[in-house]
Amino acid sequence: MTDSPARPAPLAAPHLVYDPLAGDGPKDVVVLGSTGSIGTQAIDLVLRNPDRFRVTALSANGGRVALLAEQAHRLRVRTVSVAREDVVPALREALAAAYGPGEPLPEILAGPQAATELAASDCHTVLNGITGSIGLAPTLAALEAGRTLALANKESLIVGGPLVTALAKPGQIIPVDSEHAALFQALAAGTRADVRKLVVTASGGPFRGRSKADLADVTVQDALAHPTWAMGPVITVNSATLVNKGLEVIEAHLLYDIPFDRIEVVVHPQSYVHSMVEFSDGSTIAQATPPDMRGPIAIGLGWPERVPDAAPAFDWSKASTWEFFPLDNDAFPSVNLARHVGELAGTAPAVFNAANEECVEAFLNGALPFNGIMETVTRVVEEHGTPETGTSLTVSDVLEAETWARTRAREITAKTATAEARA
């Protein structure tokens, strides 16, 4: 009788710290998505802790060049990049306005591959705060270059799956999502063999407690009114459909190598407990802070050290009530669908994510009702079927599957709109 092979260490392993460039002085950090919510809060954290962190390069899509120029000047970065080449003249003007006479301007990179180039540049840590699956290439570049990856771009892990896990060394990825940063910290309380269950918390979004029928006529304005977090429109709608929670279940499976049937979602409206780990002895370790993304960002950038006063703490002298409710899978079928595509693996998660991005855009533009988002995504996933790529997934496979899913989602959405117009 031979011993069974040992299970690989999880990618995000709190006991294992990937630190090939450890040394004295501040960590050099590249921030991707610097003008977004994660990026701006990360820069705030860096500016308050110049002895710990030094930003060497910034990347943004290009929609807020004035802010990007201001960030570059305050941080004295070497390089800035924008995905949109058409905004380079405006960026040059903004940089000239932000910098004083005689001050050297940073190098400018532009184009779809600019963020990927920065992700492989000379630094200690890459913070990937890009939104959407376009973050996959920078994620792969950072891992291949041997950088520690502070990962806020969950989509790159989800759609990349085996591509990411094949490159990442144990401890090389530090999660920045509040839920996965919470799991990361709670897992440090026991050994891998002791873990019985991961419990991912959800605020429930703006529609907590409503039935599927109640959601038929909700508006874009309703969906964007998140009760706890201030986020961009796509992420906010994903929170309303709970697609974000489905993505987080897949992410938790990939990061911590825990089977899907041992990852549970529970609704916690206050968003104080960010996630929990249940251990084999019946103990549950919960990570709790007031809702503020600077805490998870500090974990991503600073681990294994904690950053003092990174985010507010609770005032335990004041009474508070913390509630937990089971998830209504009928009203919010996205989590179970995410489990399904996660178990299918291959290109199925990429199809799920791409179809959802198209449907969210259609909803925001008034072309699809709220319930139509998940109805359309479900149909696209069903038509895609069981992927055949298995463990041989390639970037081309992912891109091809995404293109198909986006096209098919648009086709279904157009037919739905036409049918409703005729009704």
N, C-alpha and C positions, 0 to 999 in steps of 0.2 A: 504494500500500500504506500503510495507516494503522498507527500504533503501537497495540499492545494496551493496554488500560487498566491502569494500575498497580494492583497488589493493595493492599487497604486495610491499614493498620498493624494489628498484632494488638492486642487489647484490653489484655492484660497485656504491655506493652512496656518492658523494663528500661531502654532508652535514652530513653524518653519518660516524663517524670514529670508527672502532672497535679496541679498545686499552685496552684489559683486563689487560695488564701488564705494563701500563704506569708508569713511575717513573723517577727519576733523573739518569743522567749518560747515556752512550751510549746504543743504542739498540743492543741486541744480535741477530745476523743474521746467519741463515744457508743458504749456497749457494749451490744449486743443479745445476749441469752442469757447474762447476767452470772453466773448461778449454775451454769452448766454447766461442763464441762471446759475449753473454750476460754476462756470468760469469766473463770473464776477464775484461770487462768494469766495472762491478759492483765492482770488487776487486780494480780496480784503483780508483773508487769513494770512497770506504771505506778507503783506505790507505791515501787519501787526506783529510779525515774527521774523524780522530780517536776519536775526542770528541763526534761524533754523532753515530758512528757505530762500532761494534766489532763482527767480524766473529768468531763463535765458532766451526763450522764444515763445511767441504767441501765434495762434492760428484761429481764424474766424471765417464765417461764410462770406462776409463782405457787406452785410446789410447795415452795419453801424460803424462806419469807418472813423467817425469822430471819436467814438468811445475807444476803438481799437488804438488809435493814435495816442490818446490820453493814457491808456494803459501802458503802451510801449514806453512813453516818456517817463512815467512814474516808476516803472520797473527797470528802466535802462536796459532793455533787452537787446540782444544781438540781431534777432531776425523776427519779422512778422510775415504772416502769410494769409492770403485770402483765396477762397475757392473760385470766386468770380473774377475773371481777368478784366472784365469791363469796368471794375471799380478801382483799378490801380491808379489812374490819374487823380481820382478823388482822394484816395488814400495818401498819395504823395502830397497833395495840398494840405490834408489834415495833419500829416506829420510835420510839414514845414511850419504850420501854425502852432503846433504843440511844443516844438523844440525851439530853444533860443538861438540867437545868432552864433554861428560857429560850433554849435553842438553837432556831433556826428549823428547822422540819421541811421536807423537800422536797415539792414538788408531786407528787400521785399521779394517774397516768392509768391507766385500766383498760379492758379489752375487747379483742376480736380485732384492732382497728385501732391499738391503743396503740403497738405497736412500730413500725408504719409511720409514725405521727405523729412519733415520736422520730427516725426515720431521716432525716426531712426537716428536723429542727430545726437551729438555728444551731450549727455545729461545723465542724471541718476534716475529720475522718475518722470514718466509721462502721465499726465492727467488727461484721460480721454473723456471730455465733456461734450462731445458732438452728439447731436440727436439723430437717431435713425441708423439704418443699416449701412449708410455711407461711412460709418465709423469702423467698419471691418478691416479695410486695408491699413489704416493707421494702427489698429490693435495688433495685427499680424506683424507689421513693421517694427513696432516697439518690442514685441516679444522676441522676434528674430535677432534684433540688435542687442538683446540682453538687458533691456531696461526694466526696471520695476514699473509695473503698470497699475496706476490708480484708476480703476475702471468704473466710470459712471455711465458709459455707453453700453447698456445691457444688450442692445440689439446685435452688436458685433459678436458677442459670445453666443447669443441664441441662434443667429443665422449661420455663424461660422462653425459652431459645434466642434466636430472632430478636428477642424483646421486649427482652432485655438488650443484645444487640449493637447494636440500633438506638439505644439511649440512651447507651451508654458511649462516652466519648471515649477515644482511644488513651492508655494510661497511667493511666486513671482507676480501674481495678480492679487492686489488688495482691493476689495470691493468698496465702492463709494455710495451706491444706493443705500438709503437709510436702513432698509430691511436686511440687506446682506452684510452691511457693516455691523448691524446688531447681531446677526447670526455668527459672524466672524468673532466677535468679542465673547459671546456666550459659549461658543465651542471651546474656548480656552479653559473653561471650567472642568473639563473632563477629557477622557481619551476618546479616540474614534470608536472603539469597541463599545463604549458606554452610551453612545447616542441612540435613542429610541426613535425620536421624531423631531423634525423641524417644524415650527409653527410660524408662518408668515402672517403678519397682521395687515389688515386693510382698513382704511378709514370708512369705507363704504361709499365714498364719494358723495355728490349732491343728491343722489337718488336712493340712499339707504332707506330700506323699509318699504319701497314701492314695489308693486307687482309688475310683471311683464306688461300687462294691459295698461297700467298706469304710465308706462314709459312710452307708449305709442305716439303721444303728441308733444313730448318735451321739445323745447327749442334749443338752439345753439347757445343762447344766453343762459338758459337753465343749466346746460351741460358744463359751461365754463365757470360756473359759480361754485368752485370747490370750497368746502367748508374749512379746510385746514391749511393747504399748501398753495403758494403762489407759483405757478409754473407756466410754461408756454402752452399754446392752444392744443397742440397734438397730444402732449403728455396729459393735459387736463382732461381731454375727452377720453383718453385711454383710462384715466382714473374713474371716469363716470361709467364706462362700460365694464370696468374691472379687467380689461385686457392687460393693463399694466401688471396686475396681480398674476395673471396667467403667465406673462413673460417672466415674472420674478420666480415663479415655481420652476420653470425650465432653467432659469439661471442658477437657482439654488441647487438643482440636481447636477448641473455641470460643474459648478464651483466646488461642491462638497461631496460629490459622488454618493448621494443618498437617493435610494429608489423613490419613484414618484408616489408610491402608496404610503410613504413615510414622510411626506411633505403636506402639511395641512394649512388651509387658509382660514383665518378667523377675523371677524369684523370687530374693530376697536375704534369707535368714533372719535375718541379724544386724541388719537395718534401719539400717545405718550410712550407706550410700549411698542418698540419698532419691530421686534420679532423675538421669538423664544426658542430655546432648545430643551426638549424633554429627554432626560437621561433614564437609563435602565432601572435605577433604584426608585423611580417615581418623582425625583426632583425635577423642577422646571426652572431654568435660569432665564430671566428676562432682562433685556437691555432697555433702559428707559431714560429719555431726556425730553424736555419740551421740544416741539417741532421746530427744527432749525438744521438746515443742511450743512452748516459749517462744522458741526460735530463729526458726521461721517467723512467730510472732506479732510478734516484733520487726521482722522484715522488713516485714510488713504495716503496722505502725504507723509505723515510722521511715524507710522508704525515701524518698530515696536515701541517707540516713545509716544507719550501722550503730550498734546499741546495745551499748556495751561490756559484756562479761560477761552477755549476755542469757541464755545457756545454757552448759552445760559444754562443754569442748573435749576432744579425745582426749589421752590420755597416751601419746605416741609412744615412751616408754621401755619400754613393756610390749608383749609379743608378742600379736598377734591374728590371727585367720583370717577372711577375708571370702569368702563363697561366693555363686555365682550359678548358677541352674538355669533351664531352660526351663519355661514354664507348661504344665501338663497340662490341655488344653482339654476333654478328655473328662470328667475328674472335676469340673472347674470351668468349665462352659459359659457362665458369666455374662459373661465378657469379650467373647466373640464375639457373644453376643446384644446386648450394649451397642453394639458396633460397628454391628450391623445396624440397631438403632433410631436410632443417631446418624446413619447415612446416610439413613434414611427421613426424619428430621427431623420438622417439624410437631409434632403432638401425640404421636408415638410415644415419645419419651423420657419424657414425662409419664406415659404409660400404663405403661411399664416401671417407673418409679420408684414410682408409686402402688401398683401390683400387688405390688411387692416389699415395700413398707411393710406392707401388709395381711398378706402371707404370713409375714413375720418375726414380726408380732404373733401370728399363729396358731401358729407354731412355738414361740414363747416360752410360749404358753398351753397347749401340749400338744395342739393340734388338727391339727397337720400335721407329718409327718416332715421331717427335714433336707433330703433330696433332693427332697421335695415342694415346697420353696420355689421352686426354679428350674423344676421341671416345670410348676407352676401359672403362674408368671410367663410362661414361654414360651408356654403355651396362650393366656393373655390377650393377649399381644402378637400372636400369630398371628390370633386372632379380630378384633382391632382392625384388622388389615390396613394398607394404605398410607394415611396421612393425606392429606386433600385440602386442608388449609389452606395448605400451601406457605409462601410468605413473608408471607402475610396473617394470620399467627397473632395471636390476641388473648388477653387474660387470660381471657375467657369461654370460649374454646376450650379452654384449659388446664384450667380448673376443671371443665368439662363432661367432658373426657376422663378426668380424675382420678376424678371421681365414678363414671363408668362402669367404670373399671378396678377401683376398690375394690369396687364392688358385684359385678362379675363374679368377682373373686378370692375374695370371701366365698362366693359361690354354689358355685364349684368346690371350695373347701375344705370346705364343709358336705357336699357330695355325696361327697367323698373320705372324710371321717370316717364318714359313714353306711355307705358300702360296706365300710370296714374293720371297722366294728362288726358287720356282718352276716356277715363272713367267718369 
